[in-house]
Amino acid sequence: MRSVTDFRINPVRPDRGSHLLETVPTLDAIGDHELDPLTAGRTFYVSRPWLKAVERRHGDRIAYLTCRDGKGTLRGVCPVYWDAGSCGYYDPFDHFLHRSGAEFNRDDWSPAYLVGSRAAYSCEFLVDPTMAPDQRRDVLALLLDSAAAHAGETGAASLSALYLNPRGAAQLGEVLDDDRACYIAGASSVLDVPWSSMEEYVTAMGRGRGTNIRREMRVFAGAGYTVAGGRLSDWIDVAADLFSQLERRYGHEASAADEAAELRTLAACADEHSHVLVIKDGADVVGAMLLFVWEGVVYIRSAGFNYAATKRAFEYFNLVYETIRFAIRHGYHRIDMGMATYRAKLARGARLEPRWGVTLSRTADSPLSNDEFNSWDRLRRAAVRAADPSMLEQAQLP
């Protein structure tokens, strides 16, 4: 078996013992009773509903590496994806190495092979949390060894784990014996929700921010809008049209038909975890926001608007406020607001949570051994620590 050392990094060497490693082509090969204990307490974006939706949309270059103990108990699962480099933010060469301005040889890094996740910008590893720490470390190391072998079979030049949340980065840090492995891949905006009412929330924002929030709520109410909600399956076609309008507004190619196909897949896999908020102007829907709820956390996934019909009444921000109301009403303790638009989210009480990346090449040293890339990474780390909007823009965070 090839080792992760093929990717120019020294892992903590596990004792394989009686563990059985297998590769299965679909999540359907793993029963709910086996997978659920591994996904409990993890981000929604490594849950079965989410992973299954990704599989249905991109199932031709996906597998799942599994690790069982000597009794046959499932101890770890690692989704893997290859030939996924054309997927924008998940292309490690174009989105990180080349974007940094440093000189890298594309052939050292492409094609890419991804472990853990390839969508939604939040990754951690599915390893049985009931095991002792050294056992969890060994299972993850075995899964990465298996991934390295499989990456070689696919002809991959690099292996990456991208957008690791703090738990995922800590997991990987216990396995990889290299303190120069991780770089900043981005940051997610997170709003903790300790309040029992919207009045408490607005007051907690302080005099300046609170005054702005009250004004935005007042203008929205004066526009005559109403807000409705429901499951994703109730709003697919309407939401698809609105989401595609937002994508096109920001320069992305998007059609309502493509958006609808993706939303139907999400509804088929995760409808029971979904909630859609819509802004109505009479009978017309002019805005929508898609949420998912998992383990007491609300995830803002997508938003969109009919820009020709909106009244410039702070529609986006009021959907955020409706999301906060939704969380307070149901006792959810946190809202994951996603990446980008940091200035607006910080102004409404969010904090930044870093997202980390590890990219390993078979033929080249760590990207962080390149002085220019290292300088770029230091700037981005400082921007996340400072949570300064102007610095975040300078650091080119997505």
Helices and strands as residue ranges (DSSP letters): G 4-7, E 20-24, G 27-29, H 32-39, G 44-46, H 48-58, G 59-61, E 62-68, E 74-82, G 88-90, H 92-92, I 93-97, G 106-108, E 112-115, E 126-127, H 133-154, E 158-164, H 166-173, E 182-192, H 198-204, H 206-222, E 226-230, G 232-234, H 236-249, H 256-270, G 271-273, E 274-281, E 284-294, E 297-305, H 315-330, E 334-338, H 342-346, E 351-361, G 367-369, H 371-386, H 389-394
